[in-house]
Structure formats: structure tokens, C-alpha cells
Amino acid sequence: GGIGAGFRDYWDVMGKSPTVAGGFFWAWSDEGVVRTDEGGRIDNVGNNAPDGMVGPHRELEGSYHAVKAIWSPVQVKLPAKLPKDFDGRVSLENHYSFTNLNRCSFEWEWLAFPSPRKTAATQVVKSGMLTPPDIASGKVGEILFPVPQDPEHALRLIVKDPTGQEVLRAVSAPREFGGKVTLEMHSPNPIVWKTENELRVSNSHRTTFVFDLITGELKEVAGRSQRLPVVNGPRFIALRRNQRQFGNLSEQSVLKRINHKKDEFGGVVVEITYEGALQKVIWGFPPGSPNVTLDYEFTLNAETDIAGIRFDLPESALKSKRWLGHGPYRVWQNRQEGGVFDLHEVAFNDPIPGQTYAYPEFKGFFRDVDATVAQANEK
């Protein structure tokens, strides 16, 4: 997690203690030796030296934004997702030493997010300025927002200090997203056919999904002009951390049966049951839609840090990802701050700490993700 890892815990303790005098960060930037004998690269002795919150050329890392959020003189208790009973009241804390919050500006916006499949940007549906609250230094108060009426609208707050510098940007995610599905009723219904070793389902847009009748796993996805590289799943995966490595606790599940049926709307449902940790997998192919749903059930028989399902996807096939959620920087268990809920896009990268400095990172853990679209390279 870098400099920002665990900082929230330390800062909260320091803020409550009458005896804490201060502290310091280990390093501002990743520092190394410029190797003129190796084309000017910065030598950090592998990943032993880069400990800063910015790169050697001041590339902004996730920790930079985390520290900025934690150190913001205006702390707001905006909910991560707008609850149904949200009345617009939000708690504020003034962490300034001498400035009343009535000298700051508070702007609100209602946001509408497009699907990550589209290239459209986030739309500001409505905006306005709030009356700055009279909250003295070190005190706590509240502010009242206009509540979005559409459950798919988010709420964004932008706070600027008396000089006009932005000190806070926070977003509450919408209560719902993607709940409105448009079906093309003129499109053909999905069709199913079996061979000796395969079950094939062609959806309404003539993308064919091929399932292995021995394992139940998806083995191929073929469109009209290309194949998608996501295969061999879902498979159960469970990992437990051991020092700086993860031990694999995954169990092999054995196929019991694979069935398919038509639903009441003319779509196709493929239900796969297993013996083992992975209990059940249900694929749904609705009529008149290119969408495919996947539901699954598994049981845990051991303590784990990571548990879920996986597919095979070669890194060489990835071009970029576009997602609606917290970002654009990844998070760690002890470094959750530093991003905002919005529509983000990042090209594929695989940086090596201390050697390459591509930010934001493509890989990692990302929080509060509602939808993701991965763009594959053309073949």
C-alpha cells in the first residue's frame, strides 16, 4: 500500500491523543541512482528503495491521493451508497486550526453514469451551491443536500478553501444502477444444441457459448467475427495469506449434472451442479438481449483471505478496462481512501515497483465496483 498504508489508523489515533506532537513520512518520492552507464535508468536496487508517495518524476501514486483525502481539513461523512432513507443530512468535521467552514465553498452535483460499454462521459444532471455551514475550527456540524429523486443518480460534493483550492471531492454512489433493461423483441430467442462432448448456446445476438459436458466449464465464446479469450471457468479459488505469499486452498469440484431449459420469457437457463466447494453455477441467456448472467454458489471449509471464482484470460489479450466504481487507483485492506466513485478507464499495464511507473495500475483490488468492461485486443 505504500506511504498511505495504515495511515488512516495512525491519523485517527493521533487526532484523539493530547500528547502526540507530530510525525513524518519516510519519503516524499521514490529515490534512486541515475545510472548513466545503463541509459539513464533510475536504479532502486529492485523494489528495495521506492517508498515514496510519488514516483521519481513525481508520478502520482495511490498513496498520494490517500494521504490527501485523510489530511483534508474538511472531513465529510457522506455515505458510500445513497440509502433509501437518505434525508440529505451529512455530518462534517472542521480540521482547520483557524478557519471557519463558512469561509469555504460547497458545490453539489447530481450525476448520471452511462454504461461502461459506452464511451459517453459522466453527466451532471443538476448542480448548485450550498450555504456554507458555520462550523468553527475543531468542531463538528452538518450540512443539508438536495436528495436525488432518481435512484440511478449519484451525489457529488466538491469543497474549496477560501483561496479557491479544491480540498475535498466525495461521491455517494446511486442506490441502483443498470436496473433498466431494454429488450429487442424482434431479435431471435437463444437456441441450444448438444454434441457428444459439448453443450452450445447461441444468444439473441448470435454469440455462441460452448460448455464442456465433462467439466461443465465454459470452453469457448465465439462471436460472428472473433472469439473472446475468457475460457475454462468458472472454477473455485481460495487463497490464504502466509507472510508475503498466498497459499492455494482451492478444491477441485466434480461435475454432477448439467441441465438446460427455457424460461417463461423464451430465454435459456443452463444449470450446472457440482460435488465439492463449488456447488452450483447458473448461466442465463435472456431473449432479445446480448447480456448474459452468471450466478454461482460455493461453500468454504477453511479460513481464507480470498475466495471466489476464476476464468482463464491471457494478459496479452487485454487492451484496457472501463469500470463504474471507486478509482482510478487500486486499494489495499489498510488503504481504502484516495479515489472517488465514477466512471474510470485504464489501459493495460503491468508495472514493476522500482523499475516502471505506470499509474494508475491496471491490476489489483478495486472497491465498490458496480460494472466493468474489459476491452480485448483485436486478433
ROVO-466441 format. One record per residue (C-alpha): residue in three letters; x, y, z. Coordinates in pm, whole numbers, plus 50000, padded with zeros to 5 digits. Example, Ala and Ser with C-alpha at 12.3 -4.5 7.8 and 13.67 -1.06 7.14 Angstrom:
2
ala512304955050780 ser513674989450714 
END
This chain:
379
gly500005000050000 gly502975023950022 ile503105055150239 gly499305056550271 ala499045020950407 gly497705021650763 phe497855059650772 arg494145063650849 asp494545042951167 tyr497585062951281 trp495995096451199 asp492785088651388 val494775078651697 met496965109751673 gly493905131851640 lys492425118551965 ser495625119852172 pro496545151252372 thr500225141052382 val501065134552016 ala503495160751889 gly503715150151525 gly505465126451289 phe506935123550943 phe506615102850628 trp509545080950533 ala509945095950186 trp508175120249954 ser509355104749627 asp510875072449503 glu514575079749518 gly517305061549329 val520585065049147 val520545076048783 arg522665050448600 thr524475068548320 asp526055035248232 glu522605019948169 gly520865046047957 gly519825068748244 arg517515044248421 ile516845050148791 asp518375022148996 asn516305014349308 val518014981049381 gly514934962549262 asn511994972149483 asn514054979049795 ala514235017049764 pro510955030849618 asp508995040249930 gly507605074549843 met504085085849764 val505135099049421 gly507445084249159 pro510945096749074 his509475120448816 arg506615130049051 glu504205104048913 leu501185104349145 glu500685071149319 gly497635058449506 ser499175067949840 tyr499415104349731 his495655106449689 ala495015086250006 val497115110050217 lys495445139950054 ala491985126450143 ile492945117650501 trp494665151050554 ser491835171450406 pro490835199150651 val487185191450569 gln486085156250659 val482625145950541 lys480585115450643 leu479005110850300 pro477635075050268 ala479385052450018 lys475995044949859 leu472855065849896 pro470465047450130 lys466745046650062 asp466045067550372 phe468675093950294 asp467275127850402 gly470175148950275 arg471775154850614 val475525148250625 ser477975152650914 leu481035174950867 glu484205178651072 asn486345210051060 his490015200351088 tyr491285235451023 ser493225251951306 phe491935287251249 thr489385287050963 asn485595285250998 leu483935264050728 asn481645293150641 arg484635307350451 cys484745276650221 ser482515269049923 phe480335237749892 glu479105226749549 trp476735197249497 glu476005177849178 trp473605150349078 leu475385126048846 ala474125101248586 phe476505073748480 pro476415057248137 ser477095020448095 pro480825012048088 arg480104996847746 lys479575031847608 thr482185058647553 ala479975086147696 ala481195105347999 thr479525110548335 gln476695135848303 val475985163248557 val472185163248572 lys471825192148815 ser474135212649035 gly474135241249280 met475875258149571 leu475125251449936 thr475115277450209 pro478455272150387 pro477865258650738 asp479015278251042 ile481415252851191 ala484345265851390 ser487825250551396 gly487875216251554 lys484095214051571 val481515190951415 gly478315200951236 glu476155190950944 ile475105202350602 leu471885196150409 phe471885183750047 pro469035182049798 val468235144949763 pro468335129549412 gln464885117049312 asp466115091949054 pro467585060849228 glu470205058548948 his471605093249022 ala474675097949243 leu475525127449466 arg478875145449443 leu480275171549682 ile483145194949592 val484645216449868 lys487055245249806 asp489025265050062 pro488895303250095 thr491525306749818 gly489535285349571 gln491725254249601 glu489825221249600 val490305203049930 leu487635176049903 arg485765156749634 ala483415129349753 val480695109049581 ser477815088049711 ala477035060349462 pro473465056749333 arg471085032949509 glu470585014449181 phe472475010548856 gly471594992448538 gly468164982848660 lys466504993348335 val466954966448070 thr465794972047713 leu464944940447520 glu464974939147141 met461894917747096 his462434914346722 ser465684895546787 pro465574857446778 asn465444837947103 pro468534818947220 ile468924784047080 val470564753047231 trp472074721947079 lys474184693047205 thr477044673047062 glu478734643047217 asn481024663947440 glu479574699047427 leu476524719747507 arg476224750447283 val474034780947342 ser473704808347083 asn472224840147228 ser469964865447059 his472944883246900 arg474464850946766 thr477314848147013 thr477874811247087 phe478844798547433 val480344763547441 phe480234743047763 asp482274711547827 leu479964682747924 ile482794666248123 thr483724696048345 gly480754719548300 glu483184747848232 leu482874773947961 lys485444764147700 glu484774788647417 val482924821047337 ala482664828246965 gly481054858646806 arg480304864746443 ser483804877146365 gln486044868346663 arg486494846546969 leu486534860447319 pro489544849247525 val487644842147852 val487574804047897 asn487884774848140 gly485544785948413 pro484074793148644 arg486444774448877 phe486544778149253 ile489574795749401 ala490534801349766 leu493774816849893 arg495174823150238 arg497964847550310 asn501204834050455 gln503664862150517 arg504274877750174 gln502774849049974 phe499404832649925 gly498774795649982 asn496304779249744 leu493364763049925 ser491284757249613 glu489354724649596 gln488584705649278 ser484844702249217 val483394672949021 leu480514677748780 lys477274660648888 arg474914672148615 ile474324699248356 asn470784708248250 his469224734648032 lys465684747647999 lys463614775747853 asp462384802448092 glu458924818248081 phe460134846347852 gly461784824347589 gly465314827347726 val467634798547810 val468904788448155 val471854764748192 glu472144749948543 ile475314731348644 thr475694713548979 tyr478924700849135 glu480244679449417 gly482834699449611 ala483444735349712 leu481754749249400 gln478134738449443 lys476124753849161 val476544775648851 ile473614791148665 trp474014808148327 gly471154829448195 phe470604839147830 pro467634863347815 pro465664867747491 gly466314898147274 ser469444908347465 pro473224904447422 asn473604902347801 val474484870147981 thr474064864648356 leu476154842348581 asp475174831748934 tyr477124807349147 glu477214791449492 phe480194777749684 thr480974766150036 leu484034774250247 asn485554747450467 ala488634766850578 glu489684801750682 thr490624821650372 asp491634856850272 ile490374854449914 ala487564832449783 gly485594833049460 ile485664820349104 arg488124823948820 phe488434820348442 asp491484818648218 leu492294850848035 pro495754856747882 glu497214890747966 ser498244895347603 ala494544897047513 leu493834927147735 lys493844962447599 ser492034982747867 lys489254982348121 arg486455006748187 trp484515004348510 leu481965021748729 gly483195021949084 his485785035649321 gly489015045449150 pro491015050248944 tyr493625037549192 arg493555002849344 val493134998749718 trp494614977749996 gln492924964850310 asn494714991950508 arg494485018950238 gln490895024650128 glu490945062050062 gly492245082149769 gly489665075549497 val486125085649408 phe483115067049272 asp482915074948899 leu483395060548553 his487095052248508 glu489245038248229 val492815024848241 ala494945009447967 phe496554975948046 asn499864978848227 asp501984956548447 pro504394979548632 ile507324966148832 pro507894985849156 gly511145004649139 gln511564999348765 thr508465011648583 tyr505995038448687 ala502665033848511 tyr499815048648718 pro497035041748785 glu497735004348791 phe495564980648588 lys495874951048825 gly494894948949188 phe491864951549414 phe489254978249345 arg486394987249578 asp482684994249526 val482664982249164 asp479194981349005 ala480124972248647 thr483294965148447 val484014961448075 ala487354947147961 gln488484956547612 ala490374929147425 asn492994934047158 glu491874927546803 lys493064894546658 
END
